[in-house]
Amino acid sequence: MKGLPEERAVTLAHYIIENNATVRQSAKHFGVSKSTVHKDVTERLSQLNHELYTEVKAVLEQNKAERHIRGGQATKEKYLSQK
């Protein structure tokens, strides 16, 4: 996804909110790096559209709170599939 970083930040933000997506999922969907997604939705978006930034921040914080559960589930599935 090429284009202006400001437009990209807004597009990424809408995708994250609508799909409750992680940074990693968003990066894969749009074909950009995780660093680009993170920078766009944290730094650029906070200056462009603070309301949208607040919504994205809530989704990202929820994902951060749940990541240890997802990691444990992935490990469990990995070892169950090896048996």
N, CA, C and O atoms as a Tinker XYZ file with bonds, in Angstrom:
   332  protein
     1  N      0.850000   -1.176000    0.000000    73     2
     2  CA     0.000000    0.000000    0.000000    64     1     3
     3  C      0.891000    1.233000    0.000000    63     2     4     5
     4  O      1.483000    1.596000    1.016000    81     3
     5  N      0.969000    1.849000   -1.133000    73     3     6
     6  CA     1.753000    3.074000   -1.233000    64     5     7
     7  C      0.811000    4.258000   -1.172000    63     6     8     9
     8  O     -0.410000    4.106000   -1.213000    81     7
     9  N      1.386000    5.413000   -1.074000    73     7    10
    10  CA     0.571000    6.616000   -1.018000    64     9    11
    11  C      1.043000    7.510000    0.099000    63    10    12    13
    12  O      2.080000    7.275000    0.719000    81    11
    13  N      0.275000    8.522000    0.340000    73    11    14
    14  CA     0.627000    9.461000    1.394000    64    13    15
    15  C      0.518000    8.793000    2.757000    63    14    16    17
    16  O     -0.453000    8.086000    3.024000    81    15
    17  N      1.498000    9.010000    3.617000    73    15    18
    18  CA     1.455000    8.396000    4.948000    64    17    19
    19  C      0.212000    8.784000    5.747000    63    18    20    21
    20  O     -0.288000    7.990000    6.543000    81    19
    21  N     -0.283000    9.997000    5.536000    73    19    22
    22  CA    -1.464000   10.447000    6.275000    64    21    23
    23  C     -2.700000    9.641000    5.871000    63    22    24    25
    24  O     -3.491000    9.224000    6.717000    81    23
    25  N     -2.847000    9.432000    4.566000    73    23    26
    26  CA    -3.979000    8.636000    4.075000    64    25    27
    27  C     -3.857000    7.189000    4.534000    63    26    28    29
    28  O     -4.840000    6.560000    4.926000    81    27
    29  N     -2.638000    6.677000    4.479000    73    27    30
    30  CA    -2.381000    5.299000    4.901000    64    29    31
    31  C     -2.714000    5.123000    6.379000    63    30    32    33
    32  O     -3.284000    4.103000    6.768000    81    31
    33  N     -2.367000    6.096000    7.193000    73    31    34
    34  CA    -2.642000    6.011000    8.626000    64    33    35
    35  C     -4.136000    5.911000    8.897000    63    34    36    37
    36  O     -4.565000    5.116000    9.733000    81    35
    37  N     -4.920000    6.706000    8.202000    73    35    38
    38  CA    -6.376000    6.685000    8.389000    64    37    39
    39  C     -6.959000    5.361000    7.895000    63    38    40    41
    40  O     -7.827000    4.782000    8.548000    81    39
    41  N     -6.485000    4.885000    6.747000    73    39    42
    42  CA    -6.964000    3.612000    6.200000    64    41    43
    43  C     -6.637000    2.466000    7.148000    63    42    44    45
    44  O     -7.485000    1.613000    7.412000    81    43
    45  N     -5.419000    2.445000    7.657000    73    43    46
    46  CA    -5.016000    1.405000    8.610000    64    45    47
    47  C     -5.868000    1.466000    9.876000    63    46    48    49
    48  O     -6.280000    0.436000   10.409000    81    47
    49  N     -6.121000    2.667000   10.342000    73    47    50
    50  CA    -6.918000    2.834000   11.559000    64    49    51
    51  C     -8.320000    2.276000   11.380000    63    50    52    53
    52  O     -8.826000    1.568000   12.251000    81    51
    53  N     -8.947000    2.590000   10.261000    73    51    54
    54  CA   -10.295000    2.068000   10.004000    64    53    55
    55  C    -10.282000    0.539000    9.937000    63    54    56    57
    56  O    -11.187000   -0.116000   10.451000    81    55
    57  N     -9.261000   -0.018000    9.306000    73    55    58
    58  CA    -9.160000   -1.480000    9.197000    64    57    59
    59  C     -9.009000   -2.117000   10.580000    63    58    60    61
    60  O     -9.668000   -3.110000   10.886000    81    59
    61  N     -8.146000   -1.546000   11.405000    73    59    62
    62  CA    -7.911000   -2.093000   12.747000    64    61    63
    63  C     -9.188000   -2.045000   13.577000    63    62    64    65
    64  O     -9.517000   -3.008000   14.269000    81    63
    65  N     -9.901000   -0.937000   13.512000    73    63    66
    66  CA   -11.129000   -0.783000   14.298000    64    65    67
    67  C    -12.223000   -1.727000   13.802000    63    66    68    69
    68  O    -12.860000   -2.413000   14.601000    81    67
    69  N    -12.440000   -1.764000   12.495000    73    67    70
    70  CA   -13.524000   -2.580000   11.936000    64    69    71
    71  C    -13.301000   -4.072000   12.125000    63    70    72    73
    72  O    -14.256000   -4.823000   12.324000    81    71
    73  N    -12.042000   -4.507000   12.064000    73    71    74
    74  CA   -11.739000   -5.933000   12.126000    64    73    75
    75  C    -11.135000   -6.364000   13.454000    63    74    76    77
    76  O    -10.793000   -7.533000   13.632000    81    75
    77  N    -11.002000   -5.429000   14.382000    73    75    78
    78  CA   -10.360000   -5.715000   15.664000    64    77    79
    79  C     -9.011000   -6.395000   15.411000    63    78    80    81
    80  O     -8.653000   -7.361000   16.084000    81    79
    81  N     -8.284000   -5.878000   14.444000    73    79    82
    82  CA    -7.063000   -6.503000   13.951000    64    81    83
    83  C     -5.848000   -6.110000   14.776000    63    82    84    85
    84  O     -5.815000   -5.056000   15.412000    81    83
    85  N     -4.856000   -6.983000   14.748000    73    83    86
    86  CA    -3.580000   -6.692000   15.384000    64    85    87
    87  C     -2.704000   -5.922000   14.395000    63    86    88    89
    88  O     -3.030000   -5.810000   13.213000    81    87
    89  N     -1.603000   -5.402000   14.892000    73    87    90
    90  CA    -0.648000   -4.707000   14.032000    64    89    91
    91  C     -0.119000   -5.686000   12.983000    63    90    92    93
    92  O      0.019000   -5.339000   11.810000    81    91
    93  N      0.172000   -6.895000   13.414000    73    91    94
    94  CA     0.711000   -7.910000   12.510000    64    93    95
    95  C     -0.289000   -8.266000   11.402000    63    94    96    97
    96  O      0.087000   -8.369000   10.234000    81    95
    97  N     -1.543000   -8.449000   11.765000    73    95    98
    98  CA    -2.578000   -8.761000   10.771000    64    97    99
    99  C     -2.754000   -7.605000    9.788000    63    98   100   101
   100  O     -2.905000   -7.820000    8.586000    81    99
   101  N     -2.733000   -6.392000   10.303000    73    99   102
   102  CA    -2.893000   -5.211000    9.446000    64   101   103
   103  C     -1.728000   -5.084000    8.476000    63   102   104   105
   104  O     -1.923000   -4.784000    7.298000    81   103
   105  N     -0.527000   -5.311000    8.968000    73   103   106
   106  CA     0.658000   -5.220000    8.117000    64   105   107
   107  C      0.590000   -6.242000    6.989000    63   106   108   109
   108  O      0.906000   -5.931000    5.841000    81   107
   109  N      0.184000   -7.444000    7.318000    73   107   110
   110  CA     0.084000   -8.490000    6.301000    64   109   111
   111  C     -0.995000   -8.145000    5.272000    63   110   112   113
   112  O     -0.793000   -8.331000    4.072000    81   111
   113  N     -2.122000   -7.650000    5.735000    73   111   114
   114  CA    -3.236000   -7.317000    4.845000    64   113   115
   115  C     -2.857000   -6.223000    3.840000    63   114   116   117
   116  O     -3.219000   -6.304000    2.666000    81   115
   117  N     -2.133000   -5.210000    4.301000    73   115   118
   118  CA    -1.796000   -4.077000    3.441000    64   117   119
   119  C     -0.412000   -4.185000    2.797000    63   118   120   121
   120  O     -0.043000   -3.339000    1.982000    81   119
   121  N      0.350000   -5.211000    3.154000    73   119   122
   122  CA     1.657000   -5.408000    2.540000    64   121   123
   123  C      2.700000   -4.398000    2.963000    63   122   124   125
   124  O      3.552000   -4.007000    2.165000    81   123
   125  N      2.639000   -3.973000    4.213000    73   123   126
   126  CA     3.645000   -3.063000    4.762000    64   125   127
   127  C      4.232000   -3.709000    6.016000    63   126   128   129
   128  O      3.734000   -4.734000    6.481000    81   127
   129  N      5.278000   -3.115000    6.554000    73   127   130
   130  CA     5.915000   -3.691000    7.731000    64   129   131
   131  C      5.129000   -3.366000    9.002000    63   130   132   133
   132  O      4.328000   -2.432000    9.038000    81   131
   133  N      5.379000   -4.163000   10.040000    73   131   134
   134  CA     4.738000   -3.916000   11.332000    64   133   135
   135  C      5.154000   -2.554000   11.874000    63   134   136   137
   136  O      4.358000   -1.853000   12.500000    81   135
   137  N      6.406000   -2.187000   11.628000    73   135   138
   138  CA     6.904000   -0.889000   12.093000    64   137   139
   139  C      6.146000    0.259000   11.447000    63   138   140   141
   140  O      5.827000    1.251000   12.103000    81   139
   141  N      5.860000    0.121000   10.166000    73   139   142
   142  CA     5.115000    1.155000    9.441000    64   141   143
   143  C      3.712000    1.292000   10.008000    63   142   144   145
   144  O      3.238000    2.403000   10.246000    81   143
   145  N      3.047000    0.161000   10.224000    73   143   146
   146  CA     1.692000    0.199000   10.779000    64   145   147
   147  C      1.714000    0.864000   12.144000    63   146   148   149
   148  O      0.904000    1.749000   12.420000    81   147
   149  N      2.633000    0.445000   12.994000    73   147   150
   150  CA     2.689000    0.985000   14.350000    64   149   151
   151  C      2.956000    2.485000   14.335000    63   150   152   153
   152  O      2.302000    3.244000   15.050000    81   151
   153  N      3.916000    2.909000   13.520000    73   151   154
   154  CA     4.239000    4.339000   13.451000    64   153   155
   155  C      3.056000    5.142000   12.914000    63   154   156   157
   156  O      2.750000    6.222000   13.420000    81   155
   157  N      2.395000    4.612000   11.890000    73   155   158
   158  CA     1.255000    5.320000   11.306000    64   157   159
   159  C      0.123000    5.494000   12.306000    63   158   160   161
   160  O     -0.432000    6.586000   12.425000    81   159
   161  N     -0.229000    4.435000   13.026000    73   159   162
   162  CA    -1.406000    4.515000   13.898000    64   161   163
   163  C     -1.107000    5.096000   15.276000    63   162   164   165
   164  O     -2.037000    5.438000   16.006000    81   163
   165  N      0.152000    5.215000   15.645000    73   163   166
   166  CA     0.446000    5.826000   16.942000    64   165   167
   167  C      0.910000    7.268000   16.785000    63   166   168   169
   168  O      0.351000    8.173000   17.405000    81   167
   169  N      1.921000    7.484000   15.967000    73   167   170
   170  CA     2.476000    8.831000   15.838000    64   169   171
   171  C      1.688000    9.712000   14.863000    63   170   172   173
   172  O      1.223000   10.791000   15.230000    81   171
   173  N      1.545000    9.251000   13.639000    73   171   174
   174  CA     0.898000   10.089000   12.624000    64   173   175
   175  C     -0.576000   10.315000   12.921000    63   174   176   177
   176  O     -1.074000   11.435000   12.804000    81   175
   177  N     -1.271000    9.257000   13.303000    73   175   178
   178  CA    -2.712000    9.366000   13.515000    64   177   179
   179  C     -3.047000   10.274000   14.696000    63   178   180   181
   180  O     -4.061000   10.971000   14.671000    81   179
   181  N     -2.206000   10.272000   15.727000    73   179   182
   182  CA    -2.486000   11.123000   16.888000    64   181   183
   183  C     -2.470000   12.601000   16.512000    63   182   184   185
   184  O     -3.149000   13.410000   17.144000    81   183
   185  N     -1.706000   12.954000   15.495000    73   183   186
   186  CA    -1.647000   14.346000   15.046000    64   185   187
   187  C     -2.750000   14.677000   14.037000    63   186   188   189
   188  O     -3.178000   15.826000   13.931000    81   187
   189  N     -3.206000   13.660000   13.298000    73   187   190
   190  CA    -4.207000   13.886000   12.247000    64   189   191
   191  C     -5.633000   13.877000   12.768000    63   190   192   193
   192  O     -6.415000   14.786000   12.488000    81   191
   193  N     -5.966000   12.839000   13.531000    73   191   194
   194  CA    -7.351000   12.633000   13.953000    64   193   195
   195  C     -7.334000   12.002000   15.342000    63   194   196   197
   196  O     -7.214000   10.784000   15.477000    81   195
   197  N     -7.454000   12.826000   16.356000    73   195   198
   198  CA    -7.295000   12.324000   17.721000    64   197   199
   199  C     -8.411000   11.361000   18.130000    63   198   200   201
   200  O     -8.160000   10.419000   18.882000    81   199
   201  N     -9.621000   11.579000   17.657000    73   199   202
   202  CA   -10.726000   10.673000   18.002000    64   201   203
   203  C    -10.481000    9.276000   17.443000    63   202   204   205
   204  O    -10.672000    8.278000   18.137000    81   203
   205  N    -10.062000    9.215000   16.195000    73   203   206
   206  CA    -9.759000    7.932000   15.563000    64   205   207
   207  C     -8.582000    7.267000   16.270000    63   206   208   209
   208  O     -8.579000    6.054000   16.483000    81   207
   209  N     -7.590000    8.069000   16.629000    73   207   210
   210  CA    -6.426000    7.565000   17.360000    64   209   211
   211  C     -6.848000    6.923000   18.678000    63   210   212   213
   212  O     -6.329000    5.869000   19.045000    81   211
   213  N     -7.774000    7.539000   19.384000    73   211   214
   214  CA    -8.248000    7.005000   20.662000    64   213   215
   215  C     -8.915000    5.648000   20.472000    63   214   216   217
   216  O     -8.720000    4.740000   21.280000    81   215
   217  N     -9.699000    5.507000   19.406000    73   215   218
   218  CA   -10.356000    4.224000   19.131000    64   217   219
   219  C     -9.335000    3.138000   18.798000    63   218   220   221
   220  O     -9.437000    2.013000   19.286000    81   219
   221  N     -8.353000    3.479000   17.968000    73   219   222
   222  CA    -7.317000    2.511000   17.597000    64   221   223
   223  C     -6.503000    2.125000   18.819000    63   222   224   225
   224  O     -6.163000    0.956000   19.004000    81   223
   225  N     -6.194000    3.095000   19.642000    73   223   226
   226  CA    -5.405000    2.836000   20.843000    64   225   227
   227  C     -6.115000    1.836000   21.746000    63   226   228   229
   228  O     -5.469000    0.966000   22.329000    81   227
   229  N     -7.425000    1.947000   21.867000    73   227   230
   230  CA    -8.194000    1.010000   22.692000    64   229   231
   231  C     -8.102000   -0.409000   22.139000    63   230   232   233
   232  O     -7.940000   -1.363000   22.900000    81   231
   233  N     -8.203000   -0.552000   20.817000    73   231   234
   234  CA    -8.097000   -1.882000   20.196000    64   233   235
   235  C     -6.699000   -2.449000   20.405000    63   234   236   237
   236  O     -6.553000   -3.624000   20.744000    81   235
   237  N     -5.671000   -1.628000   20.208000    73   235   238
   238  CA    -4.300000   -2.099000   20.371000    64   237   239
   239  C     -4.004000   -2.481000   21.819000    63   238   240   241
   240  O     -3.287000   -3.448000   22.072000    81   239
   241  N     -4.550000   -1.731000   22.762000    73   239   242
   242  CA    -4.357000   -2.078000   24.174000    64   241   243
   243  C     -5.057000   -3.388000   24.519000    63   242   244   245
   244  O     -4.531000   -4.189000   25.291000    81   243
   245  N     -6.231000   -3.606000   23.955000    73   243   246
   246  CA    -6.941000   -4.868000   24.173000    64   245   247
   247  C     -6.120000   -6.030000   23.601000    63   246   248   249
   248  O     -5.983000   -7.072000   24.241000    81   247
   249  N     -5.578000   -5.844000   22.398000    73   247   250
   250  CA    -4.746000   -6.882000   21.789000    64   249   251
   251  C     -3.511000   -7.160000   22.632000    63   250   252   253
   252  O     -3.099000   -8.310000   22.780000    81   251
   253  N     -2.928000   -6.114000   23.179000    73   251   254
   254  CA    -1.738000   -6.282000   24.009000    64   253   255
   255  C     -2.076000   -7.056000   25.277000    63   254   256   257
   256  O     -1.286000   -7.884000   25.729000    81   255
   257  N     -3.239000   -6.792000   25.848000    73   255   258
   258  CA    -3.653000   -7.490000   27.064000    64   257   259
   259  C     -3.944000   -8.968000   26.794000    63   258   260   261
   260  O     -3.786000   -9.804000   27.684000    81   259
   261  N     -4.365000   -9.289000   25.574000    73   259   262
   262  CA    -4.731000  -10.664000   25.234000    64   261   263
   263  C     -3.590000  -11.470000   24.624000    63   262   264   265
   264  O     -3.734000  -12.679000   24.440000    81   263
   265  N     -2.469000  -10.845000   24.309000    73   263   266
   266  CA    -1.443000  -11.550000   23.545000    64   265   267
   267  C     -0.826000  -12.728000   24.284000    63   266   268   269
   268  O     -0.453000  -13.715000   23.650000    81   267
   269  N     -0.709000  -12.653000   25.601000    73   267   270
   270  CA    -0.134000  -13.788000   26.326000    64   269   271
   271  C     -1.068000  -14.993000   26.275000    63   270   272   273
   272  O     -0.615000  -16.137000   26.313000    81   271
   273  N     -2.359000  -14.738000   26.189000    73   271   274
   274  CA    -3.332000  -15.830000   26.079000    64   273   275
   275  C     -3.224000  -16.471000   24.697000    63   274   276   277
   276  O     -3.236000  -17.696000   24.575000    81   275
   277  N     -3.120000  -15.646000   23.663000    73   275   278
   278  CA    -2.976000  -16.169000   22.295000    64   277   279
   279  C     -1.695000  -16.978000   22.152000    63   278   280   281
   280  O     -1.686000  -18.024000   21.503000    81   279
   281  N     -0.622000  -16.499000   22.754000    73   279   282
   282  CA     0.657000  -17.217000   22.684000    64   281   283
   283  C      0.577000  -18.566000   23.369000    63   282   284   285
   284  O      1.088000  -19.561000   22.855000    81   283
   285  N     -0.061000  -18.602000   24.525000    73   283   286
   286  CA    -0.227000  -19.866000   25.237000    64   285   287
   287  C     -1.090000  -20.838000   24.463000    63   286   288   289
   288  O     -0.813000  -22.037000   24.437000    81   287
   289  N     -2.131000  -20.328000   23.833000    73   287   290
   290  CA    -3.019000  -21.181000   23.033000    64   289   291
   291  C     -2.268000  -21.747000   21.832000    63   290   292   293
   292  O     -2.441000  -22.916000   21.488000    81   291
   293  N     -1.444000  -20.935000   21.198000    73   291   294
   294  CA    -0.666000  -21.393000   20.043000    64   293   295
   295  C      0.318000  -22.483000   20.454000    63   294   296   297
   296  O      0.503000  -23.462000   19.732000    81   295
   297  N      0.946000  -22.312000   21.609000    73   295   298
   298  CA     1.880000  -23.318000   22.104000    64   297   299
   299  C      1.151000  -24.614000   22.421000    63   298   300   301
   300  O      1.639000  -25.698000   22.100000    81   299
   301  N     -0.002000  -24.509000   23.044000    73   299   302
   302  CA    -0.802000  -25.690000   23.367000    64   301   303
   303  C     -1.172000  -26.452000   22.098000    63   302   304   305
   304  O     -1.026000  -27.673000   22.038000    81   303
   305  N     -1.648000  -25.735000   21.091000    73   303   306
   306  CA    -2.025000  -26.374000   19.827000    64   305   307
   307  C     -0.828000  -27.021000   19.148000    63   306   308   309
   308  O     -0.950000  -28.089000   18.548000    81   307
   309  N      0.327000  -26.377000   19.243000    73   307   310
   310  CA     1.539000  -26.921000   18.636000    64   309   311
   311  C      1.884000  -28.269000   19.253000    63   310   312   313
   312  O      2.153000  -29.230000   18.532000    81   311
   313  N      1.878000  -28.347000   20.574000    73   311   314
   314  CA     2.258000  -29.591000   21.232000    64   313   315
   315  C      1.189000  -30.664000   21.107000    63   314   316   317
   316  O      1.513000  -31.851000   21.077000    81   315
   317  N     -0.071000  -30.275000   21.034000    73   315   318
   318  CA    -1.131000  -31.262000   20.827000    64   317   319
   319  C     -1.057000  -31.867000   19.424000    63   318   320   321
   320  O     -1.389000  -33.037000   19.234000    81   319
   321  N     -0.631000  -31.084000   18.457000    73   319   322
   322  CA    -0.533000  -31.594000   17.087000    64   321   323
   323  C      0.671000  -32.515000   16.905000    63   322   324   325
   324  O      0.713000  -33.287000   15.947000    81   323
   325  N      1.645000  -32.447000   17.805000    73   323   326
   326  CA     2.828000  -33.298000   17.711000    64   325   327
   327  C      2.589000  -34.694000   18.272000    63   326   328   329
   328  O      3.368000  -35.611000   18.009000    81   327
   329  N      1.524000  -34.859000   19.038000    73   327   330
   330  CA     1.264000  -36.163000   19.658000    64   329   331
   331  C      0.689000  -37.141000   18.686000    63   330   332
   332  O      0.413000  -38.284000   19.050000    81   331
